[in-house]
């Protein structure tokens, strides 16, 4: 039973006191940090985690409730995954909403006139400091052909598709789709739609659990 005096559940930012820290590994995109920290009565603990730049993703929804998804190869899992357009917050001074608009333009050749914050989450809080914010983008139009971003590497020849939101929900629940940004974004969008989009947050709202960041500045 809920306790009215307690109010809604809310995660609490309360970093433990770090008593020892070392960078165990410096990688191409992320680092591995080893820290000892004091949890009071629970004693001193030692953990390793991935220090990773946080990221943004964009759930684009058109007038027919179709979502723009992209198909990209992800080597650690050895699979081509259907995903939302997304990218790291790795440009100094760039606001998360601006990064989301840039990634949407570069990966999907789209621009949007209407933006809202859909959902925030920690990608893997037991082993990484990365946070991810998913935006809802609507009133979209295509980038003119001469102005489109030239893709390379993993993004070369990247397929895109417009898929009904309900079909994506079915794919997530059936286990056919497993990219975390897509899973969280699709289920959040379906929940928000059922509420008439009540509860969407403005693009400049606080991102309390953003976290993230490399251990070694590159």
C-alpha positions in Angstrom: 0.0 0.0 0.0 1.3 3.4 -0.9 2.1 6.0 1.8 0.6 9.5 1.0 3.0 11.1 3.4 6.0 9.7 1.6 5.0 11.1 -1.8 6.0 9.5 -5.2 9.1 7.3 -5.3 12.1 9.2 -6.4 15.7 8.1 -7.0 18.2 9.9 -4.7 21.5 11.3 -5.8 23.8 10.6 -2.8 27.3 9.6 -3.9 29.3 7.6 -1.4 32.6 8.9 -0.1 35.4 7.6 -2.4 38.5 6.7 -0.4 40.6 5.3 -3.2 40.4 5.5 -7.0 42.5 4.3 -10.0 41.9 4.1 -13.7 42.4 0.5 -14.6 42.0 0.8 -18.3 41.8 3.6 -20.9 39.9 2.6 -24.0 38.8 4.1 -27.3 35.3 5.1 -26.2 35.2 4.4 -22.4 37.5 3.8 -19.5 37.4 1.3 -16.6 37.6 2.8 -13.1 38.4 1.0 -9.8 37.1 2.7 -6.7 36.9 2.0 -2.9 34.0 3.8 -1.2 32.6 4.0 2.3 28.9 3.0 2.9 28.9 3.7 6.6 27.4 0.7 8.5 27.9 -1.5 5.3 31.6 -0.9 5.4 34.1 -0.1 2.7 33.5 -1.7 -0.7 35.5 -1.9 -3.9 34.0 -1.9 -7.3 35.0 -1.5 -11.0 32.8 0.3 -13.5 32.8 1.6 -17.0 33.3 5.4 -17.2 31.3 6.3 -20.3 30.0 9.5 -21.8 26.3 9.8 -21.5 24.1 9.8 -24.6 20.8 10.9 -26.2 18.3 9.0 -28.4 15.3 10.3 -30.4 11.9 8.6 -30.8 10.5 10.2 -34.0 6.7 9.9 -34.3 4.8 10.9 -37.4 1.1 11.7 -37.8 0.3 8.0 -38.4 1.9 6.9 -35.1 4.9 5.4 -37.0 8.4 5.5 -35.5 11.6 6.0 -37.4 14.1 3.2 -36.6 17.6 2.5 -37.9 19.4 -0.8 -38.2 23.0 -0.9 -37.0 25.6 -3.6 -36.4 26.7 -3.9 -32.7 29.9 -5.9 -32.5 29.9 -6.8 -28.7 26.6 -8.7 -29.2 27.4 -9.7 -32.8 24.0 -8.6 -34.1 22.3 -6.1 -36.3 19.9 -4.2 -34.0 16.9 -2.0 -34.8 17.5 1.2 -32.8 16.4 4.8 -32.3 18.7 7.5 -33.8 21.1 8.1 -31.0 24.6 9.3 -30.1 27.1 10.3 -27.4 27.3 13.6 -25.7 30.9 14.0 -26.8 31.0 17.5 -28.2 32.2 20.0 -25.6 29.5 22.6 -24.6 26.8 21.0 -26.7 23.4 20.9 -25.0 21.7 17.4 -25.0 18.8 18.6 -27.0 21.1 20.0 -29.7 23.0 16.7 -29.7 19.7 14.9 -30.2 18.8 17.1 -33.2 22.3 16.6 -34.7 22.1 12.9 -34.4 18.6 12.8 -35.9 19.8 14.8 -38.8 23.0 12.7 -39.3 21.5 9.3 -38.8 18.0 9.6 -40.2 18.1 12.7 -42.5 15.3 14.3 -40.5 14.6 17.5 -38.6 11.8 18.1 -36.1 9.8 21.2 -35.2 8.5 19.8 -31.9 10.6 18.4 -29.1 9.8 17.0 -25.7 11.7 14.9 -23.1 10.2 11.4 -23.1 12.2 9.4 -20.5 15.6 9.3 -18.7 17.4 6.2 -17.5 20.7 4.7 -16.5 22.0 2.3 -19.1 23.6 -0.2 -16.7 23.9 1.3 -13.2 25.5 -1.7 -11.7 28.5 -1.4 -14.0 28.5 2.0 -15.8 28.0 5.7 -15.0 26.3 6.3 -18.4 22.9 8.0 -18.5 20.6 8.2 -21.5 17.9 10.7 -22.3 15.2 9.8 -24.9 13.5 12.7 -26.7 10.2 12.6 -28.5 10.4 14.4 -31.8 7.3 15.3 -33.9 6.4 17.5 -36.9 9.3 16.1 -38.8 10.6 16.8 -42.3 13.4 15.4 -44.5 16.8 17.1 -44.9 17.3 18.1 -48.5 19.4 15.6 -50.4 22.4 17.9 -51.0 22.6 18.8 -47.3 22.6 15.2 -45.9 25.3 13.8 -43.8 27.8 11.5 -45.5 27.8 8.3 -43.4 30.8 6.0 -43.0 32.0 3.1 -40.9 29.3 1.3 -39.0 26.7 3.8 -40.3 27.5 3.2 -44.0 24.4 1.8 -45.8 22.5 1.9 -42.5 18.9 0.9 -43.2 15.9 2.9 -41.9 12.2 2.1 -41.5 9.0 3.6 -40.4 7.2 1.2 -38.1 3.9 1.6 -36.2 4.4 2.2 -32.5 2.1 -0.7 -31.6 4.1 -3.1 -33.8 7.3 -2.0 -32.0 5.7 -2.6 -28.6 4.7 -6.1 -29.8 8.3 -6.7 -30.9 9.7 -5.6 -27.6 7.3 -7.7 -25.5 7.9 -10.7 -27.7 11.7 -10.5 -27.4 12.3 -9.7 -31.1 13.7 -6.2 -30.3 16.3 -5.7 -27.6 18.2 -2.5 -28.0 17.8 -0.7 -24.6 17.1 2.8 -26.0 14.5 1.4 -28.3 12.9 -0.8 -25.6 12.7 2.1 -23.0 11.7 4.7 -25.6 9.0 2.6 -27.2 7.4 1.5 -24.0 7.5 5.1 -22.6 5.9 6.5 -25.7 3.1 3.9 -25.6 2.5 4.8 -21.9 2.5 8.5 -22.6 0.2 8.2 -25.6 -2.3 6.3 -23.4 -2.3 9.4 -21.2 -2.9 11.8 -24.0 0.8 12.8 -23.9 0.2 14.3 -20.4 3.5 14.4 -18.4 5.9 15.1 -21.2 8.8 17.4 -20.0 10.3 20.4 -21.8 13.6 20.0 -23.5 15.4 22.2 -21.0 14.2 20.4 -17.9 16.8 19.2 -15.4 18.5 15.9 -16.1 19.1 14.8 -12.5 20.7 11.4 -13.2 22.7 12.4 -16.3 26.0 11.3 -14.8 28.5 9.9 -17.3 31.9 11.0 -18.4 35.3 9.5 -19.2 37.8 8.9 -16.5 40.5 10.4 -18.6 39.8 13.5 -20.6 40.5 12.9 -24.3 
